[in-house]
Amino acid sequence: MSDARDNLDQRIALTRRNIADLTEQAAAAAGAAVEESLASRLDQLQELLNDLLQRREALERKGPA
């Protein structure tokens, strides 16, 4: 189970970095179309992060195998 937890932790960290990078891009972006595209991608990444966090929480509740 440690491998599954480690994998989830890595994916969570990567998703958080992607959100931070995209937030920086959005702050520097000009133009409604670009901003809308970045906002859409941020929403997708946030949904992914929420899903990964829920999976990790479920794994923790399950306990050691």
Gaussian input, Z-matrix of N, CA and C with variables (Angstrom, degrees):
# hf/3-21g

backbone

0 1
 N
 C     1     B1
 C     2     B2     1     A1
 N     3     B3     2     A2     1     D1
 C     4     B4     3     A3     2     D2
 C     5     B5     4     A4     3     D3
 N     6     B6     5     A5     4     D4
 C     7     B7     6     A6     5     D5
 C     8     B8     7     A7     6     D6
 N     9     B9     8     A8     7     D7
 C    10    B10     9     A9     8     D8
 C    11    B11    10    A10     9     D9
 N    12    B12    11    A11    10    D10
 C    13    B13    12    A12    11    D11
 C    14    B14    13    A13    12    D12
 N    15    B15    14    A14    13    D13
 C    16    B16    15    A15    14    D14
 C    17    B17    16    A16    15    D15
 N    18    B18    17    A17    16    D16
 C    19    B19    18    A18    17    D17
 C    20    B20    19    A19    18    D18
 N    21    B21    20    A20    19    D19
 C    22    B22    21    A21    20    D20
 C    23    B23    22    A22    21    D21
 N    24    B24    23    A23    22    D22
 C    25    B25    24    A24    23    D23
 C    26    B26    25    A25    24    D24
 N    27    B27    26    A26    25    D25
 C    28    B28    27    A27    26    D26
 C    29    B29    28    A28    27    D27
 N    30    B30    29    A29    28    D28
 C    31    B31    30    A30    29    D29
 C    32    B32    31    A31    30    D30
 N    33    B33    32    A32    31    D31
 C    34    B34    33    A33    32    D32
 C    35    B35    34    A34    33    D33
 N    36    B36    35    A35    34    D34
 C    37    B37    36    A36    35    D35
 C    38    B38    37    A37    36    D36
 N    39    B39    38    A38    37    D37
 C    40    B40    39    A39    38    D38
 C    41    B41    40    A40    39    D39
 N    42    B42    41    A41    40    D40
 C    43    B43    42    A42    41    D41
 C    44    B44    43    A43    42    D42
 N    45    B45    44    A44    43    D43
 C    46    B46    45    A45    44    D44
 C    47    B47    46    A46    45    D45
 N    48    B48    47    A47    46    D46
 C    49    B49    48    A48    47    D47
 C    50    B50    49    A49    48    D48
 N    51    B51    50    A50    49    D49
 C    52    B52    51    A51    50    D50
 C    53    B53    52    A52    51    D51
 N    54    B54    53    A53    52    D52
 C    55    B55    54    A54    53    D53
 C    56    B56    55    A55    54    D54
 N    57    B57    56    A56    55    D55
 C    58    B58    57    A57    56    D56
 C    59    B59    58    A58    57    D57
 N    60    B60    59    A59    58    D58
 C    61    B61    60    A60    59    D59
 C    62    B62    61    A61    60    D60
 N    63    B63    62    A62    61    D61
 C    64    B64    63    A63    62    D62
 C    65    B65    64    A64    63    D63
 N    66    B66    65    A65    64    D64
 C    67    B67    66    A66    65    D65
 C    68    B68    67    A67    66    D66
 N    69    B69    68    A68    67    D67
 C    70    B70    69    A69    68    D68
 C    71    B71    70    A70    69    D69
 N    72    B72    71    A71    70    D70
 C    73    B73    72    A72    71    D71
 C    74    B74    73    A73    72    D72
 N    75    B75    74    A74    73    D73
 C    76    B76    75    A75    74    D74
 C    77    B77    76    A76    75    D75
 N    78    B78    77    A77    76    D76
 C    79    B79    78    A78    77    D77
 C    80    B80    79    A79    78    D78
 N    81    B81    80    A80    79    D79
 C    82    B82    81    A81    80    D80
 C    83    B83    82    A82    81    D81
 N    84    B84    83    A83    82    D82
 C    85    B85    84    A84    83    D83
 C    86    B86    85    A85    84    D84
 N    87    B87    86    A86    85    D85
 C    88    B88    87    A87    86    D86
 C    89    B89    88    A88    87    D87
 N    90    B90    89    A89    88    D88
 C    91    B91    90    A90    89    D89
 C    92    B92    91    A91    90    D90
 N    93    B93    92    A92    91    D91
 C    94    B94    93    A93    92    D92
 C    95    B95    94    A94    93    D93
 N    96    B96    95    A95    94    D94
 C    97    B97    96    A96    95    D95
 C    98    B98    97    A97    96    D96
 N    99    B99    98    A98    97    D97
 C   100   B100    99    A99    98    D98
 C   101   B101   100   A100    99    D99
 N   102   B102   101   A101   100   D100
 C   103   B103   102   A102   101   D101
 C   104   B104   103   A103   102   D102
 N   105   B105   104   A104   103   D103
 C   106   B106   105   A105   104   D104
 C   107   B107   106   A106   105   D105
 N   108   B108   107   A107   106   D106
 C   109   B109   108   A108   107   D107
 C   110   B110   109   A109   108   D108
 N   111   B111   110   A110   109   D109
 C   112   B112   111   A111   110   D110
 C   113   B113   112   A112   111   D111
 N   114   B114   113   A113   112   D112
 C   115   B115   114   A114   113   D113
 C   116   B116   115   A115   114   D114
 N   117   B117   116   A116   115   D115
 C   118   B118   117   A117   116   D116
 C   119   B119   118   A118   117   D117
 N   120   B120   119   A119   118   D118
 C   121   B121   120   A120   119   D119
 C   122   B122   121   A121   120   D120
 N   123   B123   122   A122   121   D121
 C   124   B124   123   A123   122   D122
 C   125   B125   124   A124   123   D123
 N   126   B126   125   A125   124   D124
 C   127   B127   126   A126   125   D125
 C   128   B128   127   A127   126   D126
 N   129   B129   128   A128   127   D127
 C   130   B130   129   A129   128   D128
 C   131   B131   130   A130   129   D129
 N   132   B132   131   A131   130   D130
 C   133   B133   132   A132   131   D131
 C   134   B134   133   A133   132   D132
 N   135   B135   134   A134   133   D133
 C   136   B136   135   A135   134   D134
 C   137   B137   136   A136   135   D135
 N   138   B138   137   A137   136   D136
 C   139   B139   138   A138   137   D137
 C   140   B140   139   A139   138   D138
 N   141   B141   140   A140   139   D139
 C   142   B142   141   A141   140   D140
 C   143   B143   142   A142   141   D141
 N   144   B144   143   A143   142   D142
 C   145   B145   144   A144   143   D143
 C   146   B146   145   A145   144   D144
 N   147   B147   146   A146   145   D145
 C   148   B148   147   A147   146   D146
 C   149   B149   148   A148   147   D147
 N   150   B150   149   A149   148   D148
 C   151   B151   150   A150   149   D149
 C   152   B152   151   A151   150   D150
 N   153   B153   152   A152   151   D151
 C   154   B154   153   A153   152   D152
 C   155   B155   154   A154   153   D153
 N   156   B156   155   A155   154   D154
 C   157   B157   156   A156   155   D155
 C   158   B158   157   A157   156   D156
 N   159   B159   158   A158   157   D157
 C   160   B160   159   A159   158   D158
 C   161   B161   160   A160   159   D159
 N   162   B162   161   A161   160   D160
 C   163   B163   162   A162   161   D161
 C   164   B164   163   A163   162   D162
 N   165   B165   164   A164   163   D163
 C   166   B166   165   A165   164   D164
 C   167   B167   166   A166   165   D165
 N   168   B168   167   A167   166   D166
 C   169   B169   168   A168   167   D167
 C   170   B170   169   A169   168   D168
 N   171   B171   170   A170   169   D169
 C   172   B172   171   A171   170   D170
 C   173   B173   172   A172   171   D171
 N   174   B174   173   A173   172   D172
 C   175   B175   174   A174   173   D173
 C   176   B176   175   A175   174   D174
 N   177   B177   176   A176   175   D175
 C   178   B178   177   A177   176   D176
 C   179   B179   178   A178   177   D177
 N   180   B180   179   A179   178   D178
 C   181   B181   180   A180   179   D179
 C   182   B182   181   A181   180   D180
 N   183   B183   182   A182   181   D181
 C   184   B184   183   A183   182   D182
 C   185   B185   184   A184   183   D183
 N   186   B186   185   A185   184   D184
 C   187   B187   186   A186   185   D185
 C   188   B188   187   A187   186   D186
 N   189   B189   188   A188   187   D187
 C   190   B190   189   A189   188   D188
 C   191   B191   190   A190   189   D189
 N   192   B192   191   A191   190   D190
 C   193   B193   192   A192   191   D191
 C   194   B194   193   A193   192   D192

   B1=1.4445
   B2=1.5226
   B3=1.3022
   B4=1.4505
   B5=1.5259
   B6=1.3275
   B7=1.4601
   B8=1.5188
   B9=1.3235
   B10=1.4631
   B11=1.5192
   B12=1.3113
   B13=1.4732
   B14=1.5211
   B15=1.3285
   B16=1.4609
   B17=1.5239
   B18=1.3336
   B19=1.4611
   B20=1.5209
   B21=1.3222
   B22=1.4611
   B23=1.5275
   B24=1.3168
   B25=1.4616
   B26=1.5332
   B27=1.3262
   B28=1.4631
   B29=1.5242
   B30=1.3228
   B31=1.4705
   B32=1.5220
   B33=1.3255
   B34=1.4605
   B35=1.5267
   B36=1.3209
   B37=1.4680
   B38=1.5316
   B39=1.3111
   B40=1.4586
   B41=1.5244
   B42=1.3125
   B43=1.4610
   B44=1.5175
   B45=1.3200
   B46=1.4691
   B47=1.5313
   B48=1.3297
   B49=1.4748
   B50=1.5247
   B51=1.3301
   B52=1.4624
   B53=1.5320
   B54=1.3181
   B55=1.4633
   B56=1.5267
   B57=1.3217
   B58=1.4662
   B59=1.5295
   B60=1.3286
   B61=1.4626
   B62=1.5238
   B63=1.3199
   B64=1.4549
   B65=1.5242
   B66=1.3173
   B67=1.4611
   B68=1.5270
   B69=1.3248
   B70=1.4677
   B71=1.5211
   B72=1.3225
   B73=1.4596
   B74=1.5239
   B75=1.3248
   B76=1.4630
   B77=1.5251
   B78=1.3257
   B79=1.4558
   B80=1.5268
   B81=1.3108
   B82=1.4564
   B83=1.5300
   B84=1.3197
   B85=1.4629
   B86=1.5246
   B87=1.3062
   B88=1.4601
   B89=1.5210
   B90=1.2945
   B91=1.4609
   B92=1.5077
   B93=1.3040
   B94=1.4627
   B95=1.5238
   B96=1.3204
   B97=1.4633
   B98=1.5268
   B99=1.3156
   B100=1.4618
   B101=1.5195
   B102=1.3256
   B103=1.4550
   B104=1.5265
   B105=1.3310
   B106=1.4658
   B107=1.5220
   B108=1.3151
   B109=1.4572
   B110=1.5252
   B111=1.3253
   B112=1.4594
   B113=1.5270
   B114=1.3239
   B115=1.4637
   B116=1.5227
   B117=1.3159
   B118=1.4646
   B119=1.5227
   B120=1.3174
   B121=1.4638
   B122=1.5294
   B123=1.3255
   B124=1.4611
   B125=1.5255
   B126=1.3260
   B127=1.4651
   B128=1.5285
   B129=1.3323
   B130=1.4683
   B131=1.5243
   B132=1.3205
   B133=1.4664
   B134=1.5250
   B135=1.3258
   B136=1.4604
   B137=1.5277
   B138=1.3402
   B139=1.4641
   B140=1.5249
   B141=1.3344
   B142=1.4575
   B143=1.5219
   B144=1.3347
   B145=1.4597
   B146=1.5261
   B147=1.3085
   B148=1.4665
   B149=1.5232
   B150=1.3215
   B151=1.4649
   B152=1.5305
   B153=1.3189
   B154=1.4655
   B155=1.5190
   B156=1.3233
   B157=1.4644
   B158=1.5272
   B159=1.3153
   B160=1.4640
   B161=1.5263
   B162=1.3223
   B163=1.4737
   B164=1.5262
   B165=1.3358
   B166=1.4627
   B167=1.5275
   B168=1.3204
   B169=1.4581
   B170=1.5263
   B171=1.3177
   B172=1.4668
   B173=1.5226
   B174=1.3172
   B175=1.4550
   B176=1.5250
   B177=1.3093
   B178=1.4662
   B179=1.5256
   B180=1.3326
   B181=1.4706
   B182=1.5204
   B183=1.3188
   B184=1.4535
   B185=1.5262
   B186=1.3267
   B187=1.4633
   B188=1.5041
   B189=1.3250
   B190=1.4645
   B191=1.5260
   B192=1.3092
   B193=1.4708
   B194=1.5121
   A1=110.55
   A2=117.98
   A3=121.78
   A4=110.94
   A5=116.91
   A6=120.49
   A7=110.83
   A8=116.99
   A9=120.91
   A10=109.85
   A11=116.79
   A12=121.21
   A13=109.85
   A14=117.24
   A15=120.91
   A16=110.95
   A17=115.93
   A18=120.66
   A19=110.39
   A20=117.15
   A21=120.44
   A22=110.92
   A23=117.52
   A24=120.87
   A25=111.12
   A26=116.88
   A27=120.81
   A28=110.84
   A29=116.58
   A30=120.32
   A31=111.32
   A32=117.08
   A33=121.07
   A34=109.84
   A35=117.17
   A36=121.05
   A37=110.77
   A38=117.35
   A39=121.26
   A40=110.68
   A41=117.25
   A42=120.54
   A43=110.60
   A44=117.14
   A45=120.32
   A46=111.04
   A47=116.97
   A48=119.77
   A49=110.49
   A50=116.50
   A51=120.13
   A52=111.09
   A53=116.48
   A54=120.31
   A55=109.87
   A56=116.80
   A57=120.18
   A58=111.12
   A59=117.21
   A60=121.11
   A61=111.11
   A62=116.34
   A63=120.66
   A64=111.03
   A65=117.11
   A66=120.77
   A67=110.19
   A68=116.33
   A69=120.49
   A70=110.67
   A71=117.41
   A72=121.35
   A73=110.48
   A74=116.48
   A75=120.77
   A76=110.42
   A77=116.39
   A78=120.01
   A79=111.32
   A80=116.72
   A81=121.29
   A82=112.86
   A83=117.52
   A84=121.07
   A85=111.33
   A86=113.37
   A87=120.11
   A88=107.74
   A89=115.97
   A90=119.98
   A91=111.84
   A92=115.19
   A93=121.22
   A94=112.35
   A95=117.89
   A96=120.75
   A97=110.81
   A98=116.97
   A99=121.21
   A100=109.54
   A101=116.43
   A102=120.55
   A103=111.22
   A104=116.65
   A105=120.27
   A106=111.26
   A107=116.92
   A108=121.52
   A109=111.00
   A110=116.70
   A111=120.72
   A112=111.01
   A113=117.45
   A114=120.93
   A115=110.29
   A116=116.48
   A117=120.84
   A118=110.52
   A119=117.21
   A120=121.25
   A121=110.63
   A122=117.41
   A123=120.65
   A124=110.81
   A125=117.08
   A126=120.64
   A127=110.84
   A128=116.27
   A129=120.80
   A130=110.81
   A131=116.15
   A132=120.19
   A133=111.22
   A134=117.19
   A135=119.82
   A136=110.77
   A137=116.84
   A138=120.36
   A139=110.80
   A140=116.75
   A141=121.21
   A142=110.35
   A143=116.50
   A144=120.36
   A145=110.63
   A146=117.19
   A147=120.51
   A148=110.95
   A149=116.96
   A150=121.53
   A151=110.90
   A152=116.66
   A153=120.36
   A154=111.57
   A155=116.70
   A156=119.95
   A157=110.92
   A158=117.38
   A159=120.82
   A160=110.66
   A161=116.45
   A162=119.93
   A163=111.27
   A164=115.56
   A165=119.28
   A166=110.38
   A167=116.52
   A168=120.46
   A169=110.78
   A170=116.96
   A171=120.98
   A172=110.46
   A173=116.75
   A174=121.40
   A175=110.34
   A176=117.05
   A177=121.16
   A178=111.28
   A179=116.62
   A180=120.15
   A181=110.74
   A182=116.09
   A183=121.21
   A184=110.76
   A185=116.01
   A186=120.38
   A187=111.95
   A188=116.66
   A189=121.82
   A190=111.16
   A191=113.63
   A192=119.46
   A193=111.06
   D1=-26.41
   D2=179.39
   D3=-59.41
   D4=-37.89
   D5=177.70
   D6=-62.88
   D7=-41.93
   D8=179.05
   D9=-64.07
   D10=-42.69
   D11=179.33
   D12=-64.69
   D13=-45.12
   D14=179.46
   D15=-60.65
   D16=-42.50
   D17=178.69
   D18=-61.48
   D19=-46.20
   D20=178.61
   D21=-62.68
   D22=-42.79
   D23=179.24
   D24=-60.53
   D25=-40.89
   D26=178.54
   D27=-65.60
   D28=-42.88
   D29=179.25
   D30=-66.47
   D31=-37.29
   D32=177.46
   D33=-64.40
   D34=-46.17
   D35=179.89
   D36=-61.71
   D37=-43.33
   D38=179.25
   D39=-63.83
   D40=-43.66
   D41=179.91
   D42=-63.95
   D43=-41.06
   D44=177.31
   D45=-62.68
   D46=-40.43
   D47=177.10
   D48=-64.05
   D49=-41.52
   D50=179.06
   D51=-62.38
   D52=-40.31
   D53=178.35
   D54=-63.93
   D55=-44.45
   D56=179.22
   D57=-61.98
   D58=-44.77
   D59=179.37
   D60=-62.41
   D61=-44.04
   D62=-178.77
   D63=-67.80
   D64=-34.71
   D65=176.87
   D66=-63.17
   D67=-41.25
   D68=176.56
   D69=-62.76
   D70=-42.78
   D71=178.52
   D72=-62.53
   D73=-41.28
   D74=-178.83
   D75=-64.41
   D76=-37.72
   D77=179.95
   D78=-65.65
   D79=-30.94
   D80=-178.24
   D81=-92.71
   D82=-9.27
   D83=-173.87
   D84=-76.99
   D85=149.90
   D86=174.54
   D87=-126.94
   D88=140.63
   D89=178.17
   D90=107.20
   D91=133.71
   D92=-175.60
   D93=-62.01
   D94=-40.42
   D95=-177.68
   D96=-64.84
   D97=-42.13
   D98=179.49
   D99=-65.83
   D100=-45.55
   D101=-179.76
   D102=-62.09
   D103=-40.57
   D104=179.13
   D105=-65.31
   D106=-40.74
   D107=178.15
   D108=-63.63
   D109=-44.86
   D110=179.07
   D111=-65.89
   D112=-39.53
   D113=178.58
   D114=-63.29
   D115=-39.73
   D116=178.41
   D117=-63.92
   D118=-43.97
   D119=179.42
   D120=-66.20
   D121=-38.87
   D122=176.50
   D123=-61.32
   D124=-41.47
   D125=177.43
   D126=-60.74
   D127=-42.99
   D128=179.18
   D129=-62.45
   D130=-44.54
   D131=-179.48
   D132=-65.90
   D133=-38.27
   D134=178.88
   D135=-65.41
   D136=-39.54
   D137=176.25
   D138=-62.43
   D139=-42.25
   D140=177.69
   D141=-61.95
   D142=-45.87
   D143=179.55
   D144=-60.23
   D145=-45.03
   D146=178.91
   D147=-59.45
   D148=-42.69
   D149=178.99
   D150=-63.20
   D151=-45.38
   D152=179.81
   D153=-63.29
   D154=-41.08
   D155=178.57
   D156=-64.42
   D157=-38.71
   D158=177.59
   D159=-65.47
   D160=-40.58
   D161=178.02
   D162=-62.30
   D163=-43.22
   D164=179.90
   D165=-64.47
   D166=-41.43
   D167=178.71
   D168=-62.26
   D169=-42.06
   D170=178.61
   D171=-64.18
   D172=-39.23
   D173=178.53
   D174=-64.18
   D175=-40.58
   D176=178.69
   D177=-66.32
   D178=-39.05
   D179=178.71
   D180=-66.00
   D181=-33.21
   D182=-178.15
   D183=-65.96
   D184=-34.35
   D185=178.11
   D186=81.89
   D187=-176.02
   D188=-179.03
   D189=-64.72
   D190=145.93
   D191=-179.64
   D192=-78.03

